[in-house]
Amino acid sequence: MRGPSYSSQAQLGSLVMGIARALPSPAALWQRLTQRSNSNFKFAFLFLGPEQRSGLHQIYEFCRVVDDIVDERVPGPVGEETARKALAEWTAEVARIYDDPYLNEDPPHTELGRGLVRTNGEFHYPREAFDEIIAGVAMDLDRSTYEDMEELRLYCYRVASCVGFLCVAIFGDQSRAARSYAEHLGLALQYTNILRDVAEDAARGRVYIPQDLLGRHQLTSADVLDFRYDGRFVAAASDFADAAEREYQAAWALLPEIEQRRLLPAEIMGRTYYAILQEIRARNYNVFTRRAALRRRDKLRVAALAIARAGLHLLPGAPGPAR
């Protein structure tokens, strides 16, 4: 699914400046758009209010903390045991955030936990999402490969879709359709991440592309760990990209059922990562030599088109939504 193309730099500049003129505080927003668009997620979050940004910062920090517990552990059994204990403590902290009765009024022990108590009062996060995120990062302690898409989907559901559930709570829509959208989009984003980061993960001894998919193309994990780029890998990566494509399309099929204005930040993230997926495809899936990324200009264009698709009518003369 592609939006309209804008062939010239002048057209792109006009399009993005249309956003800047139409949004509140245009000068400040334009400065933030052009100076801080290096991060895909931060760029999307520019379109939120202060309290929403605070909540999302806390969600991001929670995910970073629990992920770092696993990724930065000391190698060997001692590091693994330390990581498991630290994750268990964060599971207990989640219980304290939600004031579980068995804790005898034990308040959160961390500044982040106390902050989440405050924003949870505003946004009503689904508690199970926090527990599932912890369970997801813990899976990296138990395995470095996944046998099939069913196993991988569970991992991605936990570490990505559940983050999406927290995000749509902040965006103000926890309807069934919005949650389904978040589930599919989370899977799509994580599959794209996996494909983009094949080399980085291989350097850590991890291969997330499922073993049965590799096997269908006469590949093994050892081939990926050795950065073997050939026709077999291209075919396997293409199949995996198709799985990501299906999740993007499933998410976007739900857009008519939800309030798109509320989910604009999610749409910007989704369209940004979809553009990264297209970049990977354009390079014939050579993810070993250079990490796929978008230029600032391309991120600005993605945001502009996401706004147009959301029907905000902020762009004078902009084309309508692409279906």
ABEGO torsion letter per residue (X at the ends): XBBBBBABAAAAAAAAAAAAAABBGAAAAAAAAAAAAABAAAAAAAABBAAAAAAAAAAAAAAAAAAAAAAABBBEAAAAAAAAAAAAAAAAAAAAAAGBAAAGGBBBABAAAAAAAAAAAAAGBBAAAAAAAAAAAAAAAABABBABAAAAAAAAAAAAAAAAAAAAAAAGBABAAAAAAAAAAAAAAAAAAAAAAAAAAAAAGBBABBAAAAAAAGBBAAAAAAGBBBAAAAAAAAAAAAAAAAAAAAAAAAAAABBAAAAAAAAAAAAAAAAAAAAAAAAGGBAAABBBBBBAAAAAAAAAAAAAAAGAGABBGBBBBBX
